[in-house]
Every structure is written in C-alpha cells, then in structure tokens.
C-alpha cells in the first residue's frame, strides 16, 4: 500500500515538474560527453551544473566509445522548473 501511494505521489510531482517547465523559456548548452556505455541500454554520461547525468542514446551509426567521447559534444535544450530542477526538452550529439 505504501509503495502504491509513493508511486502516485512521484508521478504527480514529475507531471507538475514537466508542466511547469513548459511555460518557461528554453535554454541551450553544449557539454562534453564524459562517458559512453553500451549494453542493453546505451547511455551518454555528462556533467551539467557540476552534477553527473546520463541520457539514452541510440547508437545507429555504430560509433566507438572513443569516437563518441573524443569527437562529439552533447547539445541540450532545456528549461528550468520548480524545486531548482531542469527539464531536458531535446538533446543531440554534434561533432566538435
């Protein structure tokens, strides 16, 4: 029962966080890719505002880990939201 209440509360907070970010102007930044891990889910790791994050990446070009880290940057479109959080609207990798 407590787990069910926790999930409902978490969903409501996440929904409100994303909805509040829709009304705020988006910003863009380019950050270096810190690491790339492939497996069941491919992940790009990066630092944003001194914290480490990851995003899913579909490596359809079959780039190597070294190529991604050395030759590409992560372009992020985001907006600030409530509770001093950020919502990523879009992201792509671009050649440096």
Secondary structure as the mmCIF struct_conf table of DSSP 4:
data_model
#
loop_
_struct_conf.conf_type_id
_struct_conf.id
_struct_conf.beg_label_comp_id
_struct_conf.beg_label_asym_id
_struct_conf.beg_label_seq_id
_struct_conf.end_label_comp_id
_struct_conf.end_label_asym_id
_struct_conf.end_label_seq_id
HELX_RH_AL_P HELX_RH_AL_P1 UNK A 2 UNK A 22
TURN_TY1_P TURN_TY1_P1 UNK A 23 UNK A 23
BEND BEND1 UNK A 24 UNK A 24
HELX_LH_PP_P HELX_LH_PP_P1 UNK A 25 UNK A 26
STRN STRN1 UNK A 27 UNK A 37
BEND BEND2 UNK A 39 UNK A 41
STRN STRN2 UNK A 43 UNK A 48
TURN_TY1_P TURN_TY1_P2 UNK A 49 UNK A 50
STRN STRN3 UNK A 51 UNK A 56
TURN_TY1_P TURN_TY1_P3 UNK A 60 UNK A 61
HELX_RH_AL_P HELX_RH_AL_P2 UNK A 65 UNK A 71
STRN STRN4 UNK A 72 UNK A 80
HELX_RH_3T_P HELX_RH_3T_P1 UNK A 82 UNK A 84
STRN STRN5 UNK A 86 UNK A 95
#
